[in-house]
């Protein structure tokens, strides 16, 4: 019985040890798997990290307000999916940028103007909007005028007045020096008077129309004194019809009358050069310097001399060979080089050169040409000095 009980205890102990061995094995396996699970988990987290989403794409809305007078400097207000304000440039163009997709309303405004349409709705959907967003500006109260006076009457009467800026125009002051520009839209303008022989104060005036006429835009004209230069070209044959040119602080040209007299008027103080010219004549002096200093200058005279027609008559002994014609060559250096001067072959042993100039020495040679066009060597050189 004791033996049997001992065997039973041993059997239970062995069973107990077997269970403990399994438990230890399971714990050991769990200890191995746990780091692996952690390792795999870390690997999964690294490979699956998320990035920041890209910024949303934005777009532009652009358009134009016309005419320029009403568009330039107009304020544009944007409402709807976003709000913004911008100012149209000097051409009336405007742009809103950095806009997300959505529906917007653009509304223009400018003091003194109404707009058609009053506002425009536009939807941005994945693209810029560059067409269809246009407005027309109309000056409130219709058009207006700019008027004034240029005095005194001596300078204002008949003066030219020029308008520039939001519109361009030209008018002439009446006999009292008064001027008016009408039919003008709101905007900024510049008014400039001008008249020969006068200066103006101020030189130009800027004026802004904003829903009303502008009057009293006045100027003062001051005459600046001018003088004359006159003289005679003689004899009449060379002076009549001669061209006389004035250069210096001012430029002008006139024609001497049938007596050879000429005059330049409206000449301000300064030093000028007077130069006559007439085909077939030389002049003494060639030109004259004329200072103007608070008085007219007269007797600025010239003498015209007919140009002499010169020529050089050439002749040579005919060749004893069979010759059909000759060529004539001319140079201005002793011994050449020479240039052919006859336009066609010379048939006889003489030639007149009518293209020479006074005071020049020329050097000539000739060649003989046979019926086959073969040309001989140069003849001896001859010299002609033109007086």
Buried (B, 14 or more C-beta within 10 A) or exposed (E): EEEEEEEEEEEEEEEEEEEEEEEEEEEEEEEEEEEEEEEEEEEEEEEEEEEEEEEEEEBBBBBBBBBBBBBBBBBBBBBBBBEBEBEBBEEBBBBBEEBEBEEBEBBBBBEBBBBEEEEBEBEBEEEBBEEEBBBBBBBBEEEBBBBBBBBEBEBBBBBBBBBEBBBEBEBEBBEEBBBBBEEBBBBBBBBBBBBEBBBBEEEEBEBEBBEEEBEEBBBBBEEEEBBBBBBBBBEBEBBBBBBBBBEBEBEBEBEBBEEBBBBBEEBEBEEBEBBBBBEEBBBEEEBBEBEBEEEEBEEBBBBBEEBEEBEBEBEBEEBEEEBEBBBBBBBEEEEBEBEEBBEEEBEEBEBEBEEBEEEEEBBBBBBBBBEEEEEBEBBEBBEBEBE
